[in-house]
Amino acid sequence: MKKNILVLGAGRVGSEATRLLLDMGHEVTVIESDEKAVENIKETTATIIKGDASDMDILEQTNLEKFDDVLALTGDVETNLASCLIIERMGYDVDKTLRVASEKQKRNYQSLVENVVFPESTAASQTVQKVDENFEVLTSFGDNFTISEVFVSEGSAVSDKKIENIGLPDESLVIASEDGVCSGDTKLQTGDNYLIICERDKVEDMKMLFNG
């Protein structure tokens, strides 16, 4: 299901999460105050608002009622927490994900928001998984390839078909299932999860192929 996501912060974690969410077909708006950080996502299709993510006036400019999720992913935990609490205080019913910097902060703050992500090395992929639970991005290789976990939905066009017959996008592979390594003869089963590798810009195509 396509979602409308508000990302707070365009640093390493925020920009990576933004790209992954866009690749999956979601609409993304980003708030970032630092010009250098804005450059990280300027080439994407995300809507960019330059400003302080914890500023109530800036948050109101985004039309908060339209968002399904708010991802507070700046490098400053206080800004992330303040943003989530301000949005809560403003009365918007939206799932909030808070990026923290330690296990202690995770324990302290997990009762205040719907989701908490830590550590930094996996925060982007953890966040994307919470937004789109049918398609989990596990890791990325450079700017081109992504390894992901995809679920074969009931009624999917690939269900009960051999991998060699499903028409995978170019430069894409189904690597493994819960039962082991896959080959072209492997038959995809409804309800099973599969590890795939594909180019970043093919993520949405793969999602539609397995879940559509």
C-alpha positions as CSV (number, residue, x, y, z in Angstrom):
1,M,0.0,0.0,0.0
2,K,1.4,3.4,-1.0
3,K,2.0,5.7,2.0
4,N,2.7,9.4,2.5
5,I,5.8,9.7,4.7
6,L,7.3,12.6,6.5
7,V,11.1,12.2,7.2
8,L,12.8,14.6,9.6
9,G,16.4,14.9,8.8
10,A,18.4,14.2,5.6
11,G,21.7,13.1,7.0
12,R,23.1,9.6,6.3
13,V,20.2,7.7,8.0
14,G,17.4,10.1,6.8
15,S,18.7,10.3,3.2
16,E,19.1,6.5,3.0
17,A,15.6,5.9,4.4
18,T,14.2,8.5,2.0
19,R,15.7,6.8,-1.1
20,L,14.5,3.3,0.0
21,L,11.0,4.6,0.6
22,L,10.9,6.3,-2.8
23,D,12.2,3.2,-4.5
24,M,9.3,1.3,-2.9
25,G,6.8,3.7,-4.4
26,H,5.9,5.8,-1.3
27,E,5.6,9.6,-1.3
28,V,8.1,11.3,0.9
29,T,8.5,14.8,2.3
30,V,11.7,15.7,4.1
31,I,12.4,18.5,6.6
32,E,16.1,19.5,6.9
33,S,17.8,22.7,8.0
34,D,21.3,22.1,6.8
35,E,22.1,23.0,3.2
36,K,24.8,20.3,2.8
37,A,22.4,17.7,4.1
38,V,19.7,18.9,1.6
39,E,22.2,18.1,-1.2
40,N,22.0,14.4,-0.1
41,I,18.5,14.2,-1.5
42,K,18.2,17.0,-4.0
43,E,18.3,14.6,-6.9
44,T,15.4,12.5,-5.6
45,T,11.6,13.1,-6.1
46,A,11.1,13.8,-2.4
47,T,9.4,17.1,-1.4
48,I,12.0,19.1,0.6
49,I,11.2,21.7,3.2
50,K,14.2,23.6,4.6
51,G,13.8,24.3,8.3
52,D,14.0,23.1,11.9
53,A,12.2,19.7,12.3
54,S,11.2,20.7,15.9
55,D,9.7,24.1,14.9
56,M,5.9,23.9,15.2
57,D,5.4,26.4,12.4
58,I,7.6,24.3,10.0
59,L,5.7,21.2,11.0
60,E,2.4,22.8,10.3
61,Q,3.5,23.8,6.8
62,T,3.7,20.2,5.8
63,N,0.0,19.6,6.4
64,L,0.6,16.9,9.0
65,E,-2.9,15.4,8.6
66,K,-1.9,13.9,5.2
67,F,0.9,11.7,6.5
68,D,0.7,8.0,7.5
69,D,4.1,8.0,9.3
70,V,6.5,10.4,10.7
71,L,10.2,9.3,10.8
72,A,12.3,11.4,13.2
73,L,15.8,10.5,11.9
74,T,18.0,13.6,12.5
75,G,21.4,13.0,14.2
76,D,20.1,14.9,17.3
77,V,18.0,12.8,19.7
78,E,16.6,15.8,21.4
79,T,15.3,17.2,18.1
80,N,13.8,13.9,17.2
81,L,12.1,13.5,20.5
82,A,10.8,17.1,20.6
83,S,9.4,16.7,17.1
84,C,7.5,13.6,18.0
85,L,6.1,15.1,21.2
86,I,5.1,18.3,19.4
87,I,3.2,16.3,16.8
88,E,1.5,14.3,19.5
89,R,0.7,17.5,21.4
90,M,-0.8,19.0,18.2
91,G,-3.3,16.1,18.1
92,Y,-2.2,14.4,14.9
93,D,-2.9,10.6,14.8
94,V,0.1,9.4,13.0
95,D,2.7,6.6,13.7
96,K,6.0,8.1,14.8
97,T,9.4,6.5,14.6
98,L,12.2,7.9,16.8
99,R,15.9,7.5,16.1
100,V,18.0,7.3,19.3
101,A,21.7,6.9,20.0
102,S,21.9,4.3,22.7
103,E,20.2,1.3,24.2
104,K,19.5,3.4,27.4
105,Q,17.6,6.0,25.3
106,K,15.7,3.2,23.5
107,R,14.5,1.9,26.9
108,N,13.7,5.3,28.2
109,Y,11.8,6.6,25.2
110,Q,10.1,3.5,23.7
111,S,6.9,4.2,25.7
112,L,6.6,7.7,24.2
113,V,6.3,6.8,20.5
114,E,5.1,3.9,18.4
115,N,8.6,2.9,17.2
116,V,12.2,3.4,18.3
117,V,15.2,2.6,16.0
118,F,18.9,2.0,17.0
119,P,21.8,1.6,16.2
120,E,22.7,4.1,13.4
121,S,24.2,1.3,11.2
122,T,20.8,-0.3,10.7
123,A,18.4,2.6,11.5
124,A,17.4,3.3,7.9
125,S,16.5,-0.3,7.1
126,Q,14.8,-0.8,10.5
127,T,12.7,2.3,9.8
128,V,11.7,1.2,6.2
129,Q,10.6,-2.2,7.5
130,K,8.3,-0.6,10.1
131,V,6.7,1.5,7.3
132,D,6.4,-1.3,4.7
133,E,6.2,-4.6,6.5
134,N,5.8,-6.7,3.3
135,F,9.1,-5.6,1.9
136,E,12.1,-5.5,4.2
137,V,15.3,-4.0,3.0
138,L,18.2,-5.7,4.7
139,T,21.2,-4.0,3.3
140,S,22.5,-2.0,0.4
141,F,25.6,-2.2,-1.8
142,G,26.9,1.2,-2.9
143,D,24.5,3.2,-5.0
144,N,23.2,0.4,-7.2
145,F,22.1,-2.9,-5.5
146,T,19.9,-3.8,-2.6
147,I,19.3,-7.1,-0.8
148,S,15.8,-7.4,0.4
149,E,13.3,-9.8,1.8
150,V,10.0,-10.1,-0.1
151,F,6.7,-11.9,0.8
152,V,4.7,-13.8,-1.8
153,S,1.1,-12.6,-1.2
154,E,-2.0,-14.7,-1.9
155,G,-3.1,-14.2,-5.5
156,S,0.4,-13.0,-6.5
157,A,1.3,-13.5,-10.2
158,V,4.4,-15.4,-9.2
159,S,2.8,-17.9,-6.8
160,D,3.4,-21.5,-7.7
161,K,5.6,-20.6,-10.6
162,K,9.3,-21.4,-11.1
163,I,11.7,-18.5,-10.7
164,E,13.0,-18.9,-14.3
165,N,9.4,-18.3,-15.5
166,I,8.3,-15.2,-13.6
167,G,10.1,-12.6,-15.7
168,L,12.4,-11.0,-13.2
169,P,13.8,-7.5,-14.0
170,D,17.2,-7.4,-15.5
171,E,20.1,-7.7,-13.0
172,S,17.8,-9.3,-10.4
173,L,18.0,-12.6,-8.6
174,V,16.0,-14.6,-6.1
175,I,18.8,-15.8,-3.7
176,A,17.1,-17.9,-1.0
177,S,14.0,-19.0,0.8
178,E,13.5,-20.3,4.3
179,D,14.2,-23.7,2.9
180,G,17.6,-22.8,1.4
181,V,19.3,-21.5,-1.7
182,C,17.0,-20.9,-4.7
183,S,17.6,-21.8,-8.3
184,G,15.7,-21.3,-11.6
185,D,13.7,-24.4,-10.9
186,T,12.6,-23.3,-7.4
187,K,8.8,-22.9,-7.3
188,L,7.6,-19.8,-5.3
189,Q,5.1,-20.5,-2.7
190,T,2.3,-18.3,-1.4
191,G,3.0,-17.1,2.2
192,D,6.8,-17.7,2.0
193,N,9.6,-15.1,2.3
194,Y,12.4,-14.9,-0.2
195,L,15.7,-13.0,-0.3
196,I,16.3,-11.1,-3.5
197,I,19.0,-8.8,-4.9
198,C,18.1,-6.1,-7.4
199,E,19.1,-2.7,-8.6
200,R,17.8,0.1,-6.4
201,D,15.6,1.5,-9.1
202,K,14.0,-2.0,-9.6
203,V,12.7,-2.3,-6.0
204,E,9.2,-1.1,-6.8
205,D,9.0,-3.5,-9.8
206,M,10.0,-6.4,-7.6
207,K,7.5,-5.4,-4.9
208,M,4.7,-5.3,-7.5
209,L,5.8,-8.6,-9.0
210,F,5.7,-10.5,-5.7
211,N,2.9,-8.6,-3.9
212,G,0.7,-7.4,-6.8
